[in-house]
């Protein structure tokens, strides 16, 4: 991957999928392909984070997580990057500010699972995130109701784009968010670690 930042040109619309990817799994790959299609994105960047501030225990080493992620998805429009480590940011709001400064004219869309929408109000400067970039929410099994009733969903209810019009998200001015249901197997990094199938 070298010491460079991902390449992007003004006018491109890039989806950002953040997480520890500890480990990456087929569910991540599936929602990435769905996001490209449903939201009409030019690219999706996986932001493999140095560590989640909300989690007590640190993840496996960055190189190990990146190497495993490369085995999970090979797609011409998906970039795996440790850009948060390079930028020195630990919180999404900081990362977005740094990315917008570095990539003038590029449009970013923040991607998240419905489980993250349900706890978005716990994130540092979460309202700044909602008011800075459009957000694409991909529903995972069992999370649909709690996410829709979350604090973020109710506060920004009037800015929600209907799922049938999900292609509008790429050009929407924030705040704007769209919630799409994505049928998928109920797989999680936590379950993989618990089964002993992944170790640092």
N, C-alpha and C positions, 0 to 999 in steps of 0.2 A: 504493500500500500504506500510505502514511502512516507516522506515528511510533508506531504502536500495536503491541501484542503480539497474537498470534492469540487469538480468543475460545474459551473452553472452560468447560464447567460440570461441577461435581462429579458423579461417577458415569459420566462419559463415558470411553470407552477410545480412546486416540489412539495410532496407530502413528507412530513417528518414523523417517524415512529420511534419514540424514545423508550428506553428500558434498559434493564441490566442484562437481558438476554442470557440468563444464568440457569439453564442453557436456552439457546434459541430452539424452537421446535416447529413442527409443521403447521401449528395454529398461527404462528407469526407469519409464516410464508403465505398461508391462505388469506389472512386479512390484508396482507400487503397487495396480493394480486387483485383482491376484491376492491380495495381502495383505489388502485390505478384505474380500474374499470368504472366503478360507481361514481367517482368524483372527477373523472377525466384528467388525471394528473399526468404530467410529463415524466416525472421521476418520483421515486420514494427513497429517502435516505433513512437507514436504520441508524439511530444515534445510540451506539452502545455506550452506556454511561459508566463513569468511574465508580459510582455507587449511588444507591437510592437513599437520600437523606431520611426517608421515613422507615428504613429498615435498619435493624440493630446490627446484623452481621453483614460483613462485606462480601461481595461476590467473588467468583473465581477470577484468576488473573486475566487482564484485558486480552492478551494475545490468544489465550486459550478460548475465550468466548468468541473472539472474532474468527478464529480458525474454524470453530464448530459452526458458527453462523454461515460461513462460506459453503459448508457442506449441505446446509439446510436449504439455501436458496441460491440459484444461479439464474439471474434474470438480467437482460440487457438494460432495463430501466430501474434497477434496484442497486443502490450503493450502500455498502456497509462501512461505517466510519466511526472512529473514536474522536470525533470533532469536539465533543465536550471536554475531553481530557486535554486536547490541544488548546482550546479556548480558555481553559481553567475555570469553567462554569460548573456548578453543581445543581442549580435549580433551573427549571424550564424557563421561567421568566427572564433570567439572566442570559440563557442560551439564545432565546429568541431575539433579544436586544442585540447581542453580539453578531448573530447571523444576519440580521437586517442591515446592520452597519457594514458588514463585510460584503454582502451580496446585494448591491444597489439594483433595484429594478426587478429582482426576483420575487415572485409571490410564494409565500410559504403557507401550507395548510397543516395544522397540527392534527395528527391521527391518534386516536386512543380507543381502547376497549371500553365497553360500557361500565366495567368494574371501576375504571379510573374516573369516569364521569361521576360516579356515585360518591367518590371521595375527593373530587376536585377542589372543594372548598377548604380542604386541609393544606393545599399546596401554597407555597410562599407566593405572594402577589398574584393569586389566582385570577382575580378580576382583571388585572393587567393583561394576563394571557388571553382571556376571552375577548378583550377589547383590542387586542393587537393582531391576532390571526384568526381566520376562519377555522372551525374545528369540525373534523369528521369523526363521528362516533360509530364504531362497529360493534354491534351487540353480540355478546357471547352468551351461551346457554345459562339460564338461571339469573341473569343480571338485568333483564329488560325492564322489569317493573321498578326495582329499587333505583336504577339510574334515571328513569323518567321522573321519579318523584324526588330526585336529589335537589339540594339547595341551588346548585348551578342551573339545573334544568328549569326550576320554577322562576328564578330571578331573571333568566334570559329567555323565557318561554316565547315571547313575541318575536324573537330573532331566529326562531327555528325554521329551517327550510324543510318542506315535506320530503320524505324519502323518494317519492316519485320524481322529484325535481332535483335530485342529488347533484346533477351536472352543473347546477347554478353555483355550487359552493366555491368552485375554483375562481370565480370572478366576483364573489360577494365581498362587500366591505364589512369588516368586523364592527360590532359583534355579529357573528353569523355561525350557526351550527346546524349539522344535519345528522340524524340518527338513522342508521340503516341496519336492518336485520340480516345477519350473515349466518346461514346454517353451517355449523361446523362441529367437529367432535370436541368434547369437553376435555381438552388437554391443557395442562399448565406446567410451567417450569417448577413450581413447588412440588407437584406430584412426581415429576421426573426425579427431582433430588431425593424425595422421600423414598422412592423405590430403589435408590442406590444406583441409578443408571447414569449419574453425573457426579463427578467428584473433582475438587480443585487439586 
